[in-house]
Structures are given as C-alpha cells and as structure tokens.
Amino acid sequence: MNITIVGTSWPYRGGLATFNDRLAQQFILEGHNVNTITFTLQYPGFLFPGKTQYTDSPAPEGLSISREINSCNPVNWIKVGKKIRKSNPDIVIFAYWMSFMAPCFGTIARSIKKNHHTRCIALVHNMIPHETNIMDKIFPSYFVSAMDGFTTLSEATIADINKFDSKNKPKSFAPHPIYDHYGTRLDKSEARRLIGVPSEGKYILFFGFIRDYKGLDLLLEAMADKRLVDLNVKLIVAGEFYGDAKPYLELIERLRIQDRIILKTDFIPDNLVNHYFGACDIVAQPYKSATQSGVTQVAFHFEKPMVVTNVGGLAEIVPDNKIGYVVNPQPKSIADALVKYYSDNREKDFIQNLRIEKKKYSWDRMTAALINVC
C-alpha cells in the first residue's frame, strides 16, 4: 500500500516524533511504500514551554520525511492537502495528540478526500489533553468528522473520541508498542558509571518531560517517607522541565531530601536513554492523569519493573504485582509500593514476568490495527 503519515517527525524531538518514525519503519519492513509529512512550524512559541523543539540526532535512516505543514496557516493546510490528494495514497494516518492540531489536520483531510480514494485514519494518542483549555471543547469535532476511522493506544481514548463522534465511525485499539530502538540493555554498574552515580545503592527512575499531570510532586513527597529514608533509596529525575522548576526545587528543600534526589533535568537524547534505564531498579510513573505512556514501553524494552498510578490506561498494561505495582495517585500509596518492592526483593520475579509480558506489544499489531480499522 501507499501510506502517508501526517504528524510530528524528525527533526522534532520527543516521544511522538519517535513513535511516528518507528511506525514508518515498521510499515516499510512489511513492504509498504511510506512517506511522512511533518511541520515547518509545529507550535507557536506560547504553546511550547520547553527549551527547543528540535533534536540534534541525525535523520532516521531509510525514511522519507518532508517538512511542509505550517500549523498556523490555513492557506498552507489547503496546499498540503491538495498535494497529498494528487499523490493518491491508499491511507493517510494523522497522528493526533492535541486540539490545537484539529483545524490543521481536519482541513488537510477534507482536501485529501476529494480524490474519493484515500482513507483518512486517525492515530489518536490523546483526544482530550491532560491539561485542558477552551480549544478542547471547540476544535476536536472538526477533526473527528473528517476521519474515516480511529486507532487508539488505550481503551480510555475510545470513550473520549465517542464524545465528538456522532456517526459512530470504526474504532480499534492497539496498545502502545515497545520502544525498541533506544539501544541495548546495560549492566547496572556500567550504566551508573555513565551517568555519574555510585554503582552501589537503590535507585528509582522518573523519566521524561516534567509536567504537572505527571505527578513528580507526589513522588517527591513519597521519597520523604521514613521507610524509604531508612532504606536509603534515591530518585533519579531524568527529563526537562516543561514549566516552572521552582515549585519542585522548593518541595525538595522543604522535605529535606536533597541528598537523595539526583536531578538530570536536561532533555535526554535517544543515545543516552539506555544509560538512565540501565541505572535504575524500578521506574516510577506517579501520574495524576493519563491515557497511556511511552515511558512504560521503554521500561518494557529494558525489562525494568514499574510502579504506576491507577489513572487512564496505565493499569491496562502493567499487571499489578506481576511486573510492578498499580497504586492510587497518593504519596503514601506510592511509598508503600516502593517499600514493598525493595523489602520483598521482587526485582528478579518481576523481570522474568516482564520478558513474557512484553511479547504482547509488537509493532505489527499496531500497523494491522491501522490498516484494518475501516
């Protein structure tokens, strides 16, 4: 088939770009012709709280990626839609994650469908963002009405789409595949040497962009629990602040846990991801809200146990007490799980279970869901 992916891609950075590039690679492995159309302008500055939108990594090998979409220019949307329409792809996959993109993607799709051949499929990471605003009430229905079908990464997202879909269009669910391109698993001692921490000790990892809904504050409060203090458990925070760092730094100081928090708060490039996952004993995702998380799938790849909160779709893919723990989004519940993990020496059992469980999350399951949704 001839397949076009519309969404963020290299040279943009972050999990969404990584996902789309890996998806394109999988389609190519299956024998399809694939091109990706990404942005010349992805966000206006006020919507992007990070330091930069761009990666320093080289372009993924073997992918056709063109930068053509200006997310703020309606004339450009029509032009891009017309160009895709003329190329007559069998499927166009719109990788959707926020309401700001709904007018842009919806207009491009409407233009494409004038060829009466191409199916427009939405790959929906989030239908309703974790941090909502007025756009989330106004724009999504325009995007949803332009699609022929939807594939989601969590069951919860299907319910969100249904709020805007009056025609009950086809929908499928395929769990977030494993991010398997971040390098090999490293020995703990070697990984800890590479990130500059002592080789001995107990380390938890919080990984990814730091935003309010991800609950780092809950995890910091859990770290002040006397039981974790007595166990001398330390927390590695690896990821860039998306917002004001001051409240977190003040909380660390107020809780007097400075000596047990290791802050690596720059963007973590792809070639260093295995250092941080290799260094930890367990990955913590203390989210206050969620649909699914790419961090979970990185943890699967590196066979790292997890503690996640029971929000959104996280509990769907982390069986409680099998590969980790599912807890309430409260500091004491998080602390209870971490204490249990270390006190009961569950690492070996959880890793054995992870090796079995991870087989469910293949990329060919995702490509099949997208192709067959309608």
VOSETI-329388 format. One record per residue (C-alpha): residue in one letter; x, y, z; residue number from 1. Coordinates in pm, whole numbers, plus 32768, in hexadecimal, padded with zeros to 4 digits. Example, Ala and Ser with C-alpha at 12.3 -4.5 7.8 and 13.67 -1.06 7.14 Angstrom:
2
  code    xx    yy    zz  pos
     A  84CE  7E3E  830C    1
     S  8557  7F96  82CA    2
% end
This chain:
374
  code    xx    yy    zz  pos
     M  8000  8000  8000    1
     N  8060  816B  7FD9    2
     I  8053  8207  8133    3
     T  8089  836E  81A3    4
     I  80BC  83C8  830F    5
     V  8061  852B  8375    6
     G  80EB  85A0  84C1    7
     T  821F  85F8  8586    8
     S  835F  8550  8514    9
     W  84D3  858F  84FB   10
     P  8569  8697  8525   11
     Y  8471  86CA  8642   12
     R  84C0  861A  8786   13
     G  83F8  855E  888A   14
     G  8326  8426  88A5   15
     L  8229  847B  8795   16
     A  8334  84B3  868D   17
     T  83E3  8376  86FC   18
     F  829C  82B4  86E4   19
     N  824D  832B  8584   20
     D  83AA  82E3  8503   21
     R  83A5  8184  8597   22
     L  8248  814B  8507   23
     A  82C2  81AF  83AC   24
     Q  83E4  80BC  83CD   25
     Q  82F4  7FA2  8425   26
     F  8216  7FE7  82F9   27
     I  834A  7FDF  821A   28
     L  83B8  7E94  82B2   29
     E  8261  7E0B  8253   30
     G  8292  7E72  80E7   31
     H  81C7  7FB4  80D5   32
     N  8230  80FA  8031   33
     V  8238  8204  813F   34
     N  827A  8377  8152   35
     T  8255  8461  827A   36
     I  81E6  85CB  8265   37
     T  8241  869A  8394   38
     F  824F  8806  83F8   39
     T  830D  893A  8392   40
     L  8262  89D9  84C0   41
     Q  81D9  88E7  85C3   42
     Y  817E  89D0  86E2   43
     P  817A  8B45  8714   44
     G  8267  8B9D  882C   45
     F  815B  8BD3  8935   46
     L  80EB  8A68  8919   47
     F  8246  89DA  8949   48
     P  82D8  89F7  8AA8   49
     G  8419  8937  8A67   50
     K  8570  89B5  89FE   51
     T  8563  8942  8894   52
     Q  847F  8875  87B5   53
     Y  859C  87E0  86ED   54
     T  8683  86B7  8717   55
     D  87F7  86AC  86D6   56
     S  87DF  8542  8666   57
     P  8817  84EA  84F6   58
     A  86EF  849B  8417   59
     P  866A  8335  8434   60
     E  86FB  825D  8323   61
     G  861B  81E8  820B   62
     L  84F7  82D4  824C   63
     S  845E  83D1  815F   64
     I  840C  8502  8235   65
     S  83A7  8654  81A8   66
     R  8365  8791  826E   67
     E  8234  8839  81D6   68
     I  8128  888C  82D8   69
     N  8101  89DC  8384   70
     S  8012  8998  84A4   71
     C  7FA1  8B05  84AE   72
     N  7F65  8B4A  833B   73
     P  7E15  8ADC  82A3   74
     V  7E8D  8B26  8142   75
     N  7FAC  8A35  817B   76
     W  7EBB  8927  81F6   77
     I  7DF9  8933  80B1   78
     K  7F3B  892A  7FE7   79
     V  7FC0  87FB  80A5   80
     G  7E72  8747  8089   81
     K  7E6A  8781  7F12   82
     K  7FCC  86FB  7EEB   83
     I  7F7D  85BE  7FAE   84
     R  7E36  8595  7EED   85
     K  7EF3  8599  7DA2   86
     S  7FE5  848E  7E1D   87
     N  7EB3  83AE  7E56   88
     P  7F26  82E3  7F84   89
     D  7E55  81BD  7FF8   90
     I  7E60  822F  8163   91
     V  7EBF  8370  8212   92
     I  7F01  8346  8385   93
     F  7ED5  8480  8456   94
     A  7F9B  845F  8599   95
     Y  7EC1  8532  867F   96
     W  7F13  859E  87E0   97
     M  7E82  86F6  882A   98
     S  7D5A  87D2  87D0   99
     F  7E36  88E5  8742  100
     M  7E7B  87FE  861A  101
     A  7D0B  87B5  85D2  102
     P  7CCA  88D7  84DD  103
     C  7E0D  8891  8421  104
     F  7DE2  8719  8408  105
     G  7C6D  8730  83C9  106
     T  7C9D  881E  82A6  107
     I  7DB4  8750  820A  108
     A  7CDC  8617  8222  109
     R  7BB0  86BC  817F  110
     S  7C86  8725  805A  111
     I  7D20  85CB  8034  112
     K  7BD1  8518  8030  113
     K  7B62  85CE  7EF8  114
     N  7C1D  84C3  7E34  115
     H  7B15  83C3  7EA9  116
     H  7C26  82C0  7EDD  117
     T  7CF6  830B  8010  118
     R  7C8A  829B  816A  119
     C  7CDE  838D  8280  120
     I  7D2A  82DA  83C7  121
     A  7D6A  8381  8513  122
     L  7E74  82EF  85F5  123
     V  7E06  8393  8739  124
     H  7EFD  83AD  8856  125
     N  7E21  849B  891D  126
     M  7CC9  8516  88B8  127
     I  7CA8  85F7  89E6  128
     P  7DF7  8678  8A69  129
     H  7E63  864E  8BD1  130
     E  7E6A  87C8  8BFD  131
     T  7D29  8846  8B60  132
     N  7CC6  8997  8AD4  133
     I  7BAD  8A34  8A08  134
     M  7C31  899B  88C3  135
     D  7BDB  8841  8944  136
     K  7A68  8894  8933  137
     I  7A6A  894B  87E8  138
     F  7B59  889B  86F8  139
     P  7B58  871B  871D  140
     S  7A0A  86DD  8670  141
     Y  7A90  8785  8534  142
     F  7BAE  868D  8529  143
     V  7ADD  855E  8589  144
     S  79D8  85A2  847C  145
     A  7AE9  85A1  836F  146
     M  7B6B  8446  83C8  147
     D  7AFA  82F7  833E  148
     G  7B6E  8230  846C  149
     F  7C3A  823D  85AA  150
     T  7D45  816F  8654  151
     T  7D9D  81BA  87BE  152
     L  7EAC  814D  88AF  153
     S  7DC0  8123  89D6  154
     E  7C56  80BC  8A09  155
     A  7C19  81FE  8AC8  156
     T  7C64  82CD  8991  157
     I  7B4D  8223  88CD  158
     A  7A53  82A7  89CB  159
     D  7AE2  8404  899D  160
     I  7AC0  83F1  8822  161
     N  7956  8383  8844  162
     K  7906  84D0  88E8  163
     F  794A  8579  8799  164
     D  78E1  8466  86A5  165
     S  776E  8478  8657  166
     K  7787  8375  853E  167
     N  7827  825B  8606  168
     K  7944  822A  8511  169
     P  7A25  80F5  8525  170
     K  7B1D  80EF  8644  171
     S  7C2B  7FFC  86AB  172
     F  7D17  7FE2  87CF  173
     A  7E7F  7F6E  87C2  174
     P  7F5D  7F9C  88F2  175
     H  808C  807C  88DA  176
     P  81A1  7FA8  883F  177
     I  82EF  7F82  88E8  178
     Y  83F2  808C  889F  179
     D  8504  7F9D  8832  180
     H  85F9  808C  878F  181
     Y  86A3  812F  88BA  182
     G  87CD  8049  88BB  183
     T  882C  7F16  8980  184
     R  87F3  7ECE  8AEE  185
     L  891E  7F2D  8BC0  186
     D  89AA  7E94  8CFC  187
     K  893D  7F64  8E27  188
     S  8A9E  7FB1  8E97  189
     E  8B03  8024  8D3C  190
     A  89C8  80F6  8D0F  191
     R  89F8  819B  8E61  192
     R  8B61  81EB  8E0C  193
     L  8AF0  828D  8CC8  194
     I  89F9  8376  8D75  195
     G  8AE5  83C0  8E95  196
     V  8A42  831B  8FC2  197
     P  8AD5  8217  90B3  198
     S  8ABC  80B4  9033  199
     E  8A2D  8035  917C  200
     G  88DA  809E  9202  201
     K  8768  80A2  91B6  202
     Y  86EC  8185  909D  203
     I  8590  81DE  9020  204
     L  8569  8288  8ECD  205
     F  8472  8399  8E6E  206
     F  84A0  83CD  8CF9  207
     G  841B  84C1  8BF6  208
     F  83A2  8626  8BD6  209
     I  833C  86B0  8D28  210
     R  81D7  8732  8D1D  211
     D  80DD  875C  8E34  212
     Y  7FFF  8636  8DD1  213
     K  8126  8546  8DEB  214
     G  8125  8566  8F64  215
     L  8294  8596  8FB4  216
     D  8225  8656  90E9  217
     L  8170  851F  9166  218
     L  82A8  8450  9135  219
     L  8381  854F  91E9  220
     E  8293  8547  9312  221
     A  82A4  83CC  930C  222
     M  841E  83E0  9316  223
     A  8405  8490  9468  224
     D  8361  8359  94FF  225
     K  8439  82E6  9623  226
     R  843B  8180  95A7  227
     L  84DD  81EA  945C  228
     V  85CA  82CB  951A  229
     D  8635  81A1  95F0  230
     L  8665  80CD  94B8  231
     N  8739  81E9  9424  232
     V  8676  81DF  92DE  233
     K  86D4  82F0  91E7  234
     L  860E  8387  90C9  235
     I  869B  83DF  8F74  236
     V  85CA  84EA  8EC3  237
     A  862A  84DF  8D53  238
     G  8576  85D0  8C6F  239
     E  853C  873B  8C1C  240
     F  8453  881E  8CE1  241
     Y  8324  8883  8C12  242
     G  82C9  89A7  8CEC  243
     D  834E  8A48  8E27  244
     A  8451  8976  8EDD  245
     K  843D  8A49  9018  246
     P  831A  8994  90C7  247
     Y  83CC  8846  90A6  248
     L  8519  88CF  9122  249
     E  846C  8975  9249  250
     L  83B5  8830  929B  251
     I  84FD  876F  929B  252
     E  8591  886E  9389  253
     R  845F  8875  946B  254
     L  845A  86FA  9484  255
     R  85D2  86F7  94C7  256
     I  8614  85EA  93C6  257
     Q  8720  86A1  92FD  258
     D  8823  8594  933F  259
     R  8741  8484  92AD  260
     I  86C8  8533  9170  261
     I  87A6  852E  903B  262
     L  8732  8634  8F41  263
     K  878D  85FC  8DD5  264
     T  8698  86FD  8D53  265
     D  870D  8734  8BF0  266
     F  866E  868E  8AC5  267
     I  86EC  8527  8AB2  268
     P  8757  84D4  894C  269
     D  8706  8380  88BA  270
     N  8868  82FC  88D5  271
     L  886C  8334  8A4F  272
     V  8719  829F  8AA6  273
     N  87AB  8148  8AED  274
     H  889C  81E3  8BE8  275
     Y  8780  8259  8CC9  276
     F  86A5  8125  8CA8  277
     G  87D6  804A  8CDA  278
     A  8831  80FF  8E1B  279
     C  86E5  80D4  8ED2  280
     D  863D  7FB9  8F8D  281
     I  84D8  8029  8F46  282
     V  8428  8134  8E78  283
     A  8324  8212  8F21  284
     Q  8200  82B0  8E66  285
     P  8138  8368  8F72  286
     Y  804C  840B  8E77  287
     K  7F1B  84CF  8EE6  288
     S  7E74  8492  8D94  289
     A  7ED3  83C6  8C63  290
     T  7E5F  830C  8B30  291
     Q  7F97  823D  8AF5  292
     S  810B  8284  8B0C  293
     G  8234  8243  8A2E  294
     V  830B  8232  8B68  295
     T  825D  80EC  8BC2  296
     Q  82C3  8057  8A76  297
     V  842B  80C4  8A9E  298
     A  8427  8017  8BF1  299
     F  83A1  7EDC  8B49  300
     H  84BE  7EE4  8A4F  301
     F  85C5  7F03  8B60  302
     E  850A  7E09  8C3D  303
     K  84E3  7EF7  8D61  304
     P  83CF  7EC6  8E64  305
     M  82DE  7FE8  8E90  306
     V  8201  8091  8F8D  307
     V  80E5  814B  8EE1  308
     T  7FB0  81FC  8F5B  309
     N  7E55  817C  8F0F  310
     V  7DF6  828C  8E16  311
     G  7D97  8278  8CA6  312
     G  7E21  8149  8BF4  313
     L  7F5A  810D  8CC5  314
     A  7EC2  7FF0  8D8B  315
     E  7E5C  7F46  8C44  316
     I  7FC5  7EF2  8BF2  317
     V  806D  7ED2  8D47  318
     P  7FD8  7D9F  8DF3  319
     D  7FDA  7DE6  8F68  320
     N  80CF  7D17  9034  321
     K  814A  7C6A  8EF9  322
     I  8236  7D5E  8E4F  323
     G  8209  7E78  8F45  324
     Y  80FF  7F24  9015  325
     V  7FC6  7FEB  8FC6  326
     V  7F79  80E5  90DA  327
     N  7E9F  820E  912A  328
     P  7F33  8361  90C8  329
     Q  7F8F  83B4  9230  330
     P  80E9  83D2  92CF  331
     K  80AB  82C5  93D7  332
     S  802C  81C9  92D6  333
     I  815C  8209  91FC  334
     A  8244  81E7  9328  335
     D  8198  80A5  9398  336
     A  81D9  8005  9244  337
     L  8345  806E  9238  338
     V  8384  7FF0  9399  339
     K  82DE  7EA5  9341  340
     Y  83B0  7E84  9207  341
     Y  84F8  7EA9  92BF  342
     S  8494  7DF5  93FF  343
     D  840B  7CC6  9347  344
     N  8529  7CBA  9248  345
     R  8437  7CA9  9122  346
     E  8526  7D19  900F  347
     K  8583  7BBF  8F8C  348
     D  8419  7B41  8F82  349
     F  839A  7C7B  8ED8  350
     I  84A9  7C6F  8DCE  351
     Q  8455  7B06  8D79  352
     N  82E7  7B68  8D51  353
     L  8344  7C99  8C81  354
     R  83F3  7BBB  8B83  355
     I  82AE  7B02  8B4B  356
     E  81C2  7C2C  8B5E  357
     K  8284  7D05  8A67  358
     K  8237  7C14  8949  359
     K  80D6  7CA6  893A  360
     Y  814F  7DFA  88C4  361
     S  81CB  7DC9  8762  362
     W  81D1  7ED1  8651  363
     D  8125  7DED  8556  364
     R  7FF2  7DEC  8638  365
     M  7FE8  7F67  861A  366
     T  800F  7F6B  849F  367
     A  7EFF  7E62  8479  368
     A  7E0F  7F2E  854C  369
     L  7E48  8063  8477  370
     I  7E21  7FAF  832A  371
     N  7CEE  7EE9  8391  372
     V  7C29  7FE9  8457  373
     C  7B40  8034  8333  374
% end
